[in-house]
């Protein structure tokens, strides 16, 4: 596989999906709807806990911040998977496989569209939290960019794995785009410290990048300072998982192309 990508072809794939979004306002509304609903529900929950829990009272927005950052990862995963599923639903994979588009360029365009979808989905919820709960996640400053980037990459790795599974087993596996990421949610420590998990589960949790991110977020919001060691661990693990996700997707794509299966996907 060549190491060089054609930005023109990557841009063309991104433009295709942007036109799909532009022509369907319900798609855009759906991206912002669920993050906003989650933020509102957990915002009221956080306000209740703030008067009944000394831990949450130390940082009233700790649960709201966790919800917003979790949606970054969820939308990152869904953005990759939906960009790929759009091609399957439209039965366009066969055309792409015989076009000059390289598989790596397809992956790059899926990641770019994931970023666009995540921004559209998460930013309205983040801004809505300011007037509703007087909490701004932007007060985290530069660490917020690091948390966002790390969770986006985690979502990309899962999304590529899901896309590979759907390509291998067909549209019957498309529900994995929504449900697979929740399998790691209990181990990610989104709303509670990793130390609250059973001892035998903690090593597994620390093997996941989100656990390091959410621990770092809580440390910052509770006044314990920024944990650079947690961020470095998250970035190293993300590099490993993203490389594995790209490799698996390209391997499945190559196998399907050799078998000619891409011409029949969606039939």
C-alpha positions, 0 to 999 in steps of 0.5 A: 500500500502506498504511503501517499494519499491523494487529498483530492480523492479524499476531499471528493469522498468527504464532499460526497458525504457532506452533500448527503448531510446537506440534503437531509436536515433530519440527519443533522438534527439527529446528530445534535439531538442525542448528545443534547438529550443526554446532557440535559438528563445527566445535568438534572441528575448532576444537580440532584447529586450535588445536594446529596453527594459531597463527592459531586459537590466538589465539582458540580459539572463532573458528570456533565463533563463526563457525558459530553466527553463520552459523546465525543467518543461515541460520535467518533465511532458512529461517524466512521461507521455511518460513513461506511454504512452509507456506501453499503446502503447505496450499494456504492462499494463496488463502484469505489473498489474499481475507481482510482480511490485507494483503500487508505484514502477511503479510510482517511475520508471516513475519519474526516467525516467522523470529525465533522459529524462529532463537531456537529453533534457535540458542540450544541450540547456543550454550549447548551450546558452553559445557560442551563447549568452554568457549566462550561466544559471549555473552562478545562482549557488546553487539556480539553483538546487533548481529551477530545483528540484522544477520545476521537481516536478511540472512537475511530479505532472502534468504528473501523473495527465495526466497519470491518465486521459489517463488510465481512458479515454483511448488513446484518451486523450493522447494529454493532455500530451502535451497540459495540461501543457500549460494551466498553463503557462499564470499564471506561470509568466514565462516571466513576473512578477505576478504583471502584471496579473489582480488582480483577477488572482494573487491569482490563480497564487500564488497557483502554484509552478512555479510562485514562482520559476520564480519570484525567478529566476528574483529576483536573475538575476536582482540583488535583491538577493535570495528569500528563502521565494519564494522557501519554498512556491514553495516546500510546494505547490509541496509537496501537488500537488505531493502527490495529483498526486500520490494519483490520479494515484494510485486510478485510477490504482487500480480501473482499476485493479479491473475492469480488464480494464488494460488487455484491455488498448490499444485494 
